[in-house]
């Protein structure tokens, strides 16, 4: 029987501590491939934790491929590459990177934040509200911010929503978990293939079953959703391909959702497109109240501003207040009042317009460097209008893992498109280049290394 000493740590849920322990034993070889794991009930009793804790840990291991499930039999360890044992004195000290990073093409930029405007609004809010900032908040968020978001959505996304149907939360992670409770853990969630793996992991950690929703050149394929109850996808700007779902496909998916199905429209990063104005949100086409719209200010302002929101259909908002209304709002009032003024006074629109111009110039400079480098004939730029990243097709005989591994050793951190596929390990010889945080001089230095590696 597996035995671990689990201790609660700040920011680390108990299920994650258990997940890390079992994963460590699998990687070290203490748990052998094919070995059967204890049942959820038996392990929970042995460790004196809840069955839900064990179930969440097993679900995370299952979603990452460390274990497999055999119906009515149990869970078994999968064969994975063992982690080499660390030698004393060779690990980098805490806080230091394992090697110098010449160029990071996976990081987001935080430049051009409107510090002067933001700090001025914060001072105003402090003076105007004073001790009122310390009072409890409505569980949906302050009315001023919800009204400002509704006005923004009307002008920017063609959506006509009532402020009382908007729910504010500290990051989309929190909102995903609220939706799991609201829609029910018995639902089967379909997520895009390829897609952002963190979404799948959050749902799995929340105890719901996830399936892949394959895509073609027009977005998620409706016929692939036969066994799904909830579809989570990004019709206006898919990550990482940059694909925009056309209206005809959106209508097919809305027809699929009629009845007892739900669509979660994730509009993350839709502000930064350079080929045209943002497409109308799918929520504006929904006449049956089956679309849940989600967005965040983390990308458009800064990752540390953990303010996200979702627009719930009226029936779901009523259910939320009835079943989950005991939850408190997770965003401080000080930040909410500041953002409300930033939106309502037009500063956000000015900021987005300025950032579009800034990032478009940076994108053009990066593409120019790539098109004129020594290996340009072996590189093809794809989906360059897809927000703050584009795809770079490489003519190479290396596998995706070999290519990114050699680039990493040379100090160039980048992810391959194949890493965003859950059900396929096919090499696609395509890199996902996030240019929002890089400098031109960094790229110039890195291109010489890139040519030697390919």
TAQUI-V691709 format. One record per backbone hydrogen bond with DSSP energy under -0.5 kcal/mol. NH is the residue of the N-H (numbers start at 1). CO is the residue of the C=O. If there is no record, write none. Layout:
# TAQUI-V691709
nh = [NH,NH]
co = [CO,CO]
This chain:
# TAQUI-V691709
nh = [6,9,12,13,17,18,19,20,21,22,23,24,25,26,27,28,29,30,31,32,34,35,37,43,44,45,46,47,48,49,54,55,56,57,58,59,60,61,62,63,64,65,66,67,68,70,71,73,74,76,77,78,80,83,90,96,102,102,103,105,105,113,115,118,119,120,121,122,123,124,125,126,127,128,129,130,130,132,133,134,135,141,146,147,148,149,150,151,152,153,154,155,156,157,158,159,161,165,166,167,168,169,171,175,176,177,178,179,180,181,182,183,184,187,189,189,190,191,192,193,194,195,197,199,200,201,202,203,204,205,206,207,208,209,211,213,214,215,216,219,221,222,224,225,226,228,229,230,231,232,232,233,233,235,238,242,245,245,250,251,252,253,254,255,256,257,258,258,260,261,262,263,264,265,265,266,266,267,267,270,272,273,274,281,284,285,286,286,287,292,293,293,294,295,297,301,302,305,306,307,308,308,309,310,311,312,312,316,317,318,319,320,321,322,323,324,327,336,337,338,339,340,341,342,343,344,345,346,347,348,350,351,352,353,354,355,356,357,358,359,360,361,362,363,364,365,366,367,368,369,370,371,372,373,376,378,379,380,382,386,387,389,390,391,392,393,393,394,395,396,403,404,405,406,407,408,409,410,411,412,413,413,414,415,417,419,420,421,431,432,433,433,434,434,435,435,436,437,438,443,444,445,446,447,448,449,450,451,452,453,454]
co = [4,12,9,11,13,14,15,16,17,18,19,20,21,22,23,24,25,25,25,30,77,32,75,39,40,41,42,43,44,44,50,51,52,53,54,55,56,57,58,59,60,62,61,61,76,74,69,70,70,68,35,66,78,27,87,93,100,411,411,103,413,110,113,114,115,116,117,118,119,120,121,122,123,124,125,125,126,129,130,131,132,138,142,143,144,145,146,147,148,149,150,151,152,153,154,153,159,162,163,310,140,308,169,171,172,173,174,175,176,177,178,179,180,184,187,209,230,211,232,213,420,420,195,196,196,197,198,199,200,201,202,204,203,187,189,191,212,193,219,216,214,220,221,222,223,225,188,188,262,190,230,231,264,233,243,238,235,243,246,247,248,249,250,251,252,253,254,255,258,257,229,290,231,263,292,233,264,265,294,267,269,271,385,157,281,282,282,283,285,263,291,311,265,309,307,297,297,302,304,305,169,306,295,167,293,165,310,313,313,314,315,316,317,318,319,320,324,332,333,334,335,336,337,338,339,340,341,343,342,342,346,347,348,349,350,351,352,353,354,355,356,357,358,359,360,361,362,363,364,365,366,367,368,370,373,375,376,393,391,383,385,386,433,382,431,380,391,429,378,394,399,400,401,402,403,404,405,406,408,407,103,411,412,432,430,416,417,418,392,415,390,431,105,432,388,433,388,107,435,439,440,441,442,443,444,445,446,447,448,449,450]
